[in-house]
Amino acid sequence: MHSKDEVLDKFKLFKAQVELQHETFIKCFRSDRGGELYHLSYFESTSIVHQVRAPYTPQQNGIAGPNKRNKITPYELWKQWKPTLKYLKVWGCKAIVKMPEPKRKKLGERGIEGVFLGYVENSKAYRFLTIESNDSYSVNTVIESIDAIFQEYTFNSISYPKDIVHSNVQNLENNESNVDALDGSELRRSKRIRFLHVSCRRNR
C-alpha cells in the first residue's frame, strides 16, 4: 500500500480470496483503533463483527504465524501443507537454459547462458537474464523457463567450488594462528637492530 486510505480496498481483495480459496467466511475482524480500519457501514453490510482492542493495550493484537501454541509457518496455515523446497536455487547463479522447440534450430545451440533472477509469480517457472546472444535472444533479455541446468557455485562466469572456499578459510585460520604463535625472539631482534642503528649515529 502507498497510503492508509487503501486499507479497505485491500481488505476486500483479501476477503474475496479467503472465501473463494478456503470455502469459508470471515466472521470476525479484530484491529487496533486506527481510523483507516473503521468502516462501520461496510462491516454492517457484510455482517462481519469488527472488534477493536482496548486503548493502549498492544498485547491484545493477534499473532500471525509460529507461536507457543501453534508452531507452524503461515504458509502451512494458509495452504494446509508443507512447502516444497526442492525448487529453491541460489539467487544470481549461472544457468544454462534450454531453448524451446520453436526457437531451436536443427544444427544450432540447444541452450543459452543466463543468470538466475527468481521465480515467476503464479507459474511453475524460473526467470533468467541472458548473458549471451544468439539468433533468438539478445543479451540482457529476461526469459522464463522450467528446463535449465543450474550452476549454483558459479557467479558472473567465475567458479567458486567448495574446496576453494574451504581452503581460503583454512589459510585465514592458519595466518591467525601464526600471528598468535610469534615469540619474543623477533621482537628482541628488532630492538637490537634499532640499538645498533642509534650507536652508529653516535660514533659519527
C-alpha positions in Angstrom: 0.0 0.0 0.0 1.1 3.5 -0.7 -1.2 5.1 1.8 -3.6 4.1 4.6 -6.7 5.0 2.6 -6.1 1.9 0.6 -6.7 -0.4 3.6 -10.4 -1.1 2.9 -9.8 -1.9 -0.8 -7.0 -4.3 0.1 -9.1 -6.0 2.8 -11.9 -6.5 0.2 -9.5 -8.3 -2.1 -8.2 -10.4 0.9 -11.8 -11.3 1.9 -12.7 -12.4 -1.6 -9.6 -14.6 -1.8 -10.1 -16.2 1.6 -13.7 -17.1 1.0 -13.0 -18.5 -2.5 -9.9 -20.5 -1.8 -10.9 -21.9 1.6 -14.7 -22.0 1.1 -15.4 -20.2 4.3 -16.4 -16.8 5.5 -14.7 -14.2 7.6 -16.9 -13.8 10.7 -14.9 -11.5 12.9 -12.2 -8.9 12.2 -10.1 -7.5 15.0 -7.9 -4.4 14.7 -6.5 -1.5 16.6 -8.3 1.8 16.9 -6.8 3.2 13.7 -9.2 5.3 11.7 -8.2 3.7 8.4 -9.9 0.4 9.5 -13.0 1.9 11.0 -15.7 1.5 8.3 -18.9 0.8 10.2 -21.2 0.8 7.1 -19.0 -1.8 5.3 -18.8 -4.2 8.2 -22.6 -3.9 8.9 -23.3 -4.6 5.2 -21.2 -7.8 5.3 -22.3 -8.9 8.8 -18.7 -9.1 9.9 -18.2 -8.3 13.6 -15.5 -5.7 13.8 -13.7 -5.8 17.2 -11.2 -3.3 18.4 -8.6 -3.7 21.1 -8.7 -1.7 24.3 -6.8 1.6 24.3 -3.0 1.3 24.9 -3.0 -2.5 25.0 -0.9 -3.7 22.1 -0.7 -7.1 23.8 -4.3 -7.7 22.5 -3.1 -7.7 18.9 -3.3 -11.0 17.2 -0.2 -13.0 16.2 0.2 -14.4 12.7 2.4 -17.5 12.2 4.5 -19.5 14.7 3.9 -19.0 18.3 3.9 -21.1 21.5 0.6 -22.7 20.8 0.9 -23.1 17.0 4.4 -23.9 15.8 3.8 -24.0 12.1 4.6 -21.4 9.4 2.0 -19.0 7.9 2.4 -20.9 4.6 1.2 -24.1 6.2 -1.7 -22.3 7.9 -2.8 -20.9 4.6 -2.1 -23.9 2.3 -2.7 -26.7 4.8 0.5 -28.5 3.6 4.3 -28.0 4.0 6.1 -26.1 1.2 8.4 -28.0 -1.2 12.0 -26.7 -1.0 13.5 -28.7 -3.9 12.8 -25.9 -6.4 14.8 -23.4 -4.4 18.0 -22.3 -6.2 20.9 -19.9 -5.4 19.9 -16.5 -6.5 22.3 -14.9 -9.0 24.0 -18.2 -10.1 24.7 -19.0 -13.6 22.4 -21.4 -15.6 22.2 -23.0 -19.0 18.6 -22.5 -20.1 17.3 -25.0 -22.6 16.0 -23.5 -25.8 12.3 -24.1 -26.5 11.4 -26.1 -29.6 10.0 -23.2 -31.7 13.3 -21.3 -31.2 15.7 -24.2 -31.6 17.4 -24.9 -34.9 18.5 -28.3 -36.0 22.2 -27.5 -36.0 22.1 -24.6 -33.6 22.7 -24.3 -29.9 20.3 -26.1 -27.6 20.9 -23.8 -24.6 21.7 -20.3 -23.8 23.7 -18.9 -20.8 21.8 -16.8 -18.2 21.7 -15.6 -14.7 19.0 -16.9 -12.3 16.8 -14.0 -11.3 13.9 -15.6 -9.4 10.6 -17.3 -9.8 7.6 -16.4 -12.0 4.6 -15.4 -10.0 1.6 -17.8 -10.3 3.6 -20.1 -12.6 5.9 -23.1 -12.2 8.8 -21.4 -14.0 12.1 -19.6 -13.3 13.3 -16.2 -14.6 16.7 -15.8 -16.2 18.7 -12.8 -17.6 20.6 -13.8 -20.7 24.3 -13.1 -20.7 25.0 -14.1 -24.3 23.1 -13.7 -27.5 22.0 -16.0 -30.4 19.6 -15.9 -33.2 16.6 -15.9 -30.9 17.7 -13.8 -27.9 19.8 -10.8 -27.3 21.9 -10.0 -24.3 20.1 -8.8 -21.1 16.8 -10.4 -22.2 14.6 -11.8 -19.4 13.2 -15.2 -20.3 11.1 -17.7 -18.4 11.7 -21.5 -18.4 11.3 -24.6 -16.2 14.1 -26.5 -18.0 17.6 -25.3 -17.0 20.9 -26.6 -15.6 21.8 -24.6 -12.6 25.5 -24.0 -11.8 25.0 -22.9 -8.2 28.7 -22.3 -7.5 29.3 -20.1 -10.5 28.6 -16.3 -10.4 29.5 -13.8 -13.1 31.3 -16.6 -15.0 33.7 -17.1 -12.0 33.6 -20.5 -10.4 33.7 -20.8 -6.6 33.9 -24.6 -5.8 33.5 -25.7 -2.2 37.1 -26.9 -1.9 38.4 -23.4 -2.8 36.2 -21.7 -0.3 37.3 -24.2 2.4 41.0 -23.7 1.6 40.6 -19.9 1.8 39.0 -20.2 5.2 41.8 -22.7 6.3 44.5 -20.3 5.2 42.9 -17.4 7.1 42.8 -19.6 10.2 46.5 -20.6 9.7 47.5 -17.0 9.3 45.8 -16.0 12.6 47.5 -18.9 14.4 50.9 -17.8 13.1 50.3 -14.3 14.4 49.4 -15.7 17.8 52.4 -18.1 17.8 55.0 -15.3 17.4 57.6 -15.5 20.3 59.6 -12.7 21.7 62.7 -13.5 19.8 61.7 -11.5 16.8 60.8 -8.6 19.0 64.2 -8.7 20.7 65.9 -8.8 17.3 64.0 -5.8 16.2 65.1 -3.9 19.3 68.7 -4.9 18.8 68.7 -3.5 15.3 67.3 -0.2 16.4 70.0 -0.1 19.1 72.8 -0.7 16.6 71.4 2.0 14.4 71.5 4.5 17.2 75.0 3.6 18.2 76.3 4.1 14.6 74.9 7.6 14.6 76.6 8.3 17.9 80.0 7.2 16.5 79.7 9.6 13.7 
